[in-house]
Amino acid sequence: MKSRVPFLAALALLGAVATAMPPAAADPAGNPPPPAPAAPATSTQESGGRLLRVQVLEDRRIRLHIRSAAMGREIAIDTLIGSGPAPRPTLYLLDGVDGGPTSGWLTKGGAAEFFADKPVDVVLTTGGTASMYADWIRVDAALGLNRWETFLTEELPPIVEKYLGSNGTRAIAGVSMGAQAAMMLTQRHQGFYRGVAGMSGCYSTSDQLGRAVTTMTVASRGGNPENLFGPPASPEWLAHDSLLGADKLRGTRIYVSVANGSPSTAALMSIGDSPEILAVLLGGGSLLESGAHLCTQRFAARLAELGIPAAVDYLPAGMHSWPDFEVQLHRSWPTLRAALELPQNS
């Protein structure tokens, strides 16, 4: 069993470290953020990925097995087929730090039930444990080869959208680590996604707060953070910072949400059915959400400073737990629905 102790112990220092910090709006040296790479062109080619086989798991749920050239392995992608006829838009939904063999959104977050009557195809990743869904500069001894940014923006969309007959409109959302990654991918690939939703996430990488959260996310599952973006002075830490790159989000529909760290009714009612919620109560779920709350405040302030509209949702109760993430998913839907150009009654 992998220990979570270093992660939670380090987070105990986060509030003291971060509260003295002013919101970061630029590189401390005054340099502008590095330019984001151009958005990959959508095409009918597989762009380095290859569809190996398709499993039908249940009515309107399939699993695509895709060979990723970038990562040199097979990756399973669960897909919820939307209601109504094709073509439909596509929502990419990213998991949290554990990145299991089946997305937590399906096993714990109620995504299949929530999207059952909605005319959108939902694409969910598997794997990606503590990867930040980024392209790492080196192979990691514990976490292996991670080239998730290439996979998610170049290899996967042409395959899954062609297979499903997509209309070419897409949005991306994620929780915790996946929230940070969803925002990161959106600002680094300007215009590729029409909308983005981040739930209980942190959105900086180069300031003290963002670097601490990113470092702890990777280290909590045994990874070496320097294999992610390099040593602290590496420009990659700046290039992946969504506060510094926030202007690239202009024109994108944005939703960010976070709770206040106190137990919600939804979490308390889930203890009987899900004993791990008790572990969240006792093991740092409140602290994790409090850190995400600070991160979200700083990100919202940066968007407001730039005059970029965003739906910012501060829930009156909730911890870093799946019952609370499920609530946030429901509340994100009006923004995502508008980004996907779906009718209001969907």
N, C-alpha and C positions, 0 to 999 in steps of 0.2 A: 504493500500500500504506500502510495506516495505521500510524503508528509506535507501538510499545509502550514506547519508552524512557522517557518521562516517568513512566509508571505504575510501572515497575520501579525507576527511580531514587528515586522518592518512597517506595516500599515499603522501600527499603534503610534509610530512617530510622525506619521504623515501630517496630521493636523497641526502639530507644533511647527513642523518644517514649513508648511505651505501658508499658514495664515499670515505670516509676516511678509509674504511675497505680493507685490503689486501685479495686476494682470499684465501678461506679456503681450505686446502688440507687434514686436519686431525683434530681430536678432539683436542681442545685447550690444554688438559692435555697430549697430545702425545699418547693417547691410540689408537689402531687400531679400526676401526668400527666393531660393532658386526657382526657376521656371518649372512648371509642371510639364511632364511629357505629353505629347499630343495624344488625344484619345485614339485607341485602336479602331481601325475601320471595321465596321460590321460587314461581313461577307458570308457567302454560303460555303466558303472553304473552312477546313477544320483548324487551320492556323497552328499546327503542331499537336493538336489533340485528335483523338480518334475514338469513335464510338465502337465499343467492343460487343456489348449485348445489352438487352433491355429485359428487366424483370417486371412482371405485373404482380404487384404485392396485394392489391385489393382494388375495389372499384375506385377509379380515378386517382390511384396512387401507384406510381411506377418508380423503379430504381434504374438509373442509367449507369453503366459501368464504362468509364472513359479512361483511355490511356493518355496520360499527360506526358508529352515529350519534355516539358520543362522540368518536371519532377521525376521522370523516369519510373513511374509506377502507375498502377490502376487506382482510380479514385471513384468511389460510389457516390452518386448524386441522387437524392430522393426528390421526387417531383410530385406536387399535388396538382392535378389537372383541373382547371377552372370549370365553372358551370357555363352552360351556353356554348354556342358554336365558336370554332376558331374562325379568324385569328383573334387572339387575346393578348393583352400585355403580359409582361413577366416581372415578377418580384423575386429578387435574390435575398434570401434570409440567412444571415450569418449567426453562428453559434457563439457561445462563450468560451472560456479558457480550456475547458476539458475536451471539446472537439471529439466526441465519442463516435462509435461506429454507426450510430443513428443520432441525428440532431436532437439536442435537448428541446428544441421547439416542438418536436413531434412526441417525444417521450414524456415531457414534463410541462411544456408551454401551451398546450391546447391548440396548436396551429392547424391541425387537420380539421378539427371541429369548427374553428373560427372561419376558415376559408372555404368550407364545404359549399356554401351557397354564393360564392363570389366569382365573378367572371375574370379571374386572373390566374395564371399559372405561377405556382410558387416553387422556387428551386432552392433546395436546402443542402448545404455542404455536410460532409462527414470527414472525420479526421481534422487535421489542423490544430492539434493540441498546442496551446501557448505559442502559436506561430505568428500572431498579430495579422494573419492573412496577408503577409508581406513577402517580398522577395529578399531572402537573406543573402548576405554577402559571402557566407561560408557555410558549409555543411556542419551541423552541430552533432556532437557525440551523443547527446540524449534525444534530441528532437529530429535529427536527420536532415534531409534536403528539403527546404521549403522555398517554393517559388509560386506562392499563392496569388500574388498580384498578377503575374503573367497568366496563370491558369484562369482566374476569375474574369479577367478583362479581355484576354485574347483567345484562349483555348475553349473555354466552356460556352460562352454565349453563342457563337456560330453553330455549335453542335446542338445544344438543347433548344435554341430558338428555331432552328431549321426543323428539328424533329417534331416540335409541337406546332409548327406553323404560326409562329408569333407575328404580331403586327409591328414589331420593332420598337415598341415603347417599353422602357424598363425603369425600375426603381430598385433601390437596395436598402436594407434595414438590418440592424443587428443589435445584440445585447452585450453589455459589458465589453470584453475584448472585441466582440463583433461590432459593437457600436463604434468604437474607435476606428476599426478597420473600414467600416462602411463609409464613414466621413472621410477617412484618408483616401480611399479609392475614388470617391466622388470628386474631391478637390484635385487629385492628381490626374484625373481623366475627365477634364472639364467637358460637360455636355453629354457624357456617355450615359448618365442616369438622369432621368427627369426629376426624380425625387429621392430623398434620403431620410431615414429615421434612425436616430441613435437613442437607445434606452439604457440608462444607468451606465454611461460610458465616460471616458476621459479623452480629450481631443487634442492634447498637446504632446509633444515628444522632446522638445529641446529645452524647455524651462525646467526648473527644479522639480516642480510637481509632476509634470508630464513624464519626465525622464524616470522619476522614482516609480510611478505607476507602471510604465512600460517595462522597466527593469524587473520589478517584482512579479509582473505577469509572466514573463519568460522564465525567471529563476524559480518560480513556484512549482514548475513542472520539470525542473532539472536542467533547463537550457542556459546557455551562456549568452547574455545580452550583447556582448561584443561580436558574436557571430550574426546577430540581427542587422545592426546598422553600423557596426564598427566601434572603435573607442569613442569616448565622449566628444572629442574634437571633430569627429567625422561629419562632413556636410550632410550625410544621409539622415541624421537626426533632425536637421533643419528641414530637409526636403519632405519629410513625412509628417510635419507638424501642421495640423489643420487650423490652428490659430494663426500661424504665419501665412498659411495658404488660403485663409478664409475668403479672400476676394474672388478666388476661383469658384466659389459656391454661388456667386451671384447669378440669378436666373433659375436656380434650382429650388424646388419646394423642399423646405427643411422642417423636420420635427425633431425636437430633443426633449427627453423627459427623464425625471429622476424622482425618487422618493426622499423622505427625510431621515430614514434610518430606524424609525420606530416600527414595532410590529403592527402589521395591518390585520384587519379582520380576515381577509382572504388567507393570509399566512397562518394565523392562529387556527382557523377552521381546517387547515390542511394537515395539521400535526398528526391526527389520528390515521389518516390515509397515507401520509408520507413522513415517516419518522425523521428523514433527513432535514426537514424543516426545523425540527428541534435542534439539530446540530447547527443549523444556520443561526438560530437564536442564541445558542451558547458559544458559537465559535467565530463570531466576527462579522456576521451578515450586516449588522447595524453599522459597524465601522467601515466596511467596504462601501456601503451605500452613502455614508457621510462623505467619504472621499470623492465618490462620483458626483455628489451634490455640489461640492466645491468646484470640481472640474466643469460641470455643466454651467454653473454661474459664470465662470470665467469665459467660457465659450460663448454664452449668450451675450455677455457684455461686449465681446469682440465683434459679434455680428451686428449688434446695435450701433457700435462705434462706426462701422462701415456702412450702415444704412441698409443692411441686407435683411429682408423680412424672414422671420422664422416663427414657427409655433413652439413656444417654450412652455413645458408642462411640469409644474412642481406638484407632485402628489402629496397630500397631507399626511400620509402614512405609508410605510412600506420599507422592506429591507432588500438586500441583494439576494432575492430568492425567486424561484420560478412562479409561484402564485402571483407575486407582484409584477414580474416581467409580463405575465399573461395579461394583466390589467393594462399595462403600458402598451402592449401590442394592439389591444382593442382601441385605445385612445389615439394611437398613431394613424388609424385607418383613414379618417377624413383627409389628412394631408397626403397620404400615399394614394388614396383613391383619386384625388384631384390631379396628382402628378401623373397617374396612369390614364387620365382622361376617361374615367368611368362615371356612369351616372350616379347621382347622389343617393339613390335608393339601393345601390349595390353594396 
